[in-house]
């Protein structure tokens, strides 16, 4: 399977929610929901974790995808990734990747590849 990269640089195809959804594994979705509930101090149901990746055109997106400012911005600007945006390095992106260094690395690699 090819890597599916979200607008923000997260590798959706490595996300436990994405993997559980693709495997149609209810028990795995329950584990993800429990882990994320604890991690984010929230009540997250397994149904909130069902996701086909943030660039998916299906309705199967995790609960957060519907409110994600970075995803909404990418859709509005017509880019599949922050790496391809003319406003690369904006406040939304920088504040997010400060907490997710692997996403920043992915965006940097995509950006460098797109300028060659």
N, C-alpha and C positions, 0 to 999 in steps of 0.2 A: 504494500500500500504506500502511495506517495504521502508525504507529509502535507497536512492541511494546516496552513498558517492563518491565524486570525488577524484581523485588522491591526490589533495591538502588538502582534509579534508572538503571542502565545501559540505553541504548536497544538492546535485542537486535537489532532490525531494521536497525541500522547496523553491527553487529558483523561482522567479516570471516568468522568461522566460520559464523554464521547465513546470511550472503549466499551463501557457497560451498555450504552445505548445500542451500539452497533452489534454487540453480542446478544442483545435482547436478554440481558442477565439482571433479573429483578433483585437478586441478592446483592449483586455488586452495586446497583443503584442505591440500595438501602445503606450499604457501607459508606458510599460516597456522601449520601445525605447526612449520615451520622457524623462523619468526619468534618464536613463543611459546617454543619450546625455548631459543632464545638469550636472549630477554627474561627468562624465569623460571628460567634455569639448570637446566633439566630436560630429560628426554627425552620429548617429546610426539609421538605418532604422529598421522597424519591422521585416523584413526578416532576419536581422542580429541577431535577438534574438531567432529565432526558434531553439529549442534545445531538444534533447532526453537524455541529460546527457553526461558528458565527456567520460564515458566509453562505450557509445553506439557504435555499429558497423554500424549504419546508417550514412548517409551523413548529417543528420539533427543535426548539432552542431552550437552553437552560433559562431559568427564571431571570437571572441577571442579564442575559444577552438583550432582553427587551428594554432594559433601562441603561445599558452601557453607553456612556457618552462617546467613547472612542469609536465603537461600532457605528453609532448613529452618525457621527462626523464623517467616517469613511464612506458610508452610504450616500450621505448628502453631497460629498465632494466627488463621488464616483471613483474612488480608489479602493483596491482590494487590500491595501496595507498602508499604514502610516509611512512606510519606507518610500512609497511612490508619491507622496503628497508634496505639493509645492511649499506647504507650511511645516515641513518636517522639523521637529524639535519644538513644537508648540507646547504650551503649558499643560494641556491634557495629557499628551504623550509623555512628556518629561516627568510629570508627577506620578504617572502610572509605572513607568519602567524603573523609577527609583526603587520601587519595592519588588520588581520582578526582573532581575538582571539578565536572566536567560532570554526574556522577550526583547530586551534592548540589544543583546548580541544578535539575535535573529534579524531584527530590523536593520542593524548595521550591515550584516552580510547581504541582505536583500538590496539595501541601498547601494552598496558598493558594486554589486553585480549589475544593477540597473544603469549605472553610470559608465560602464565599460563599453 
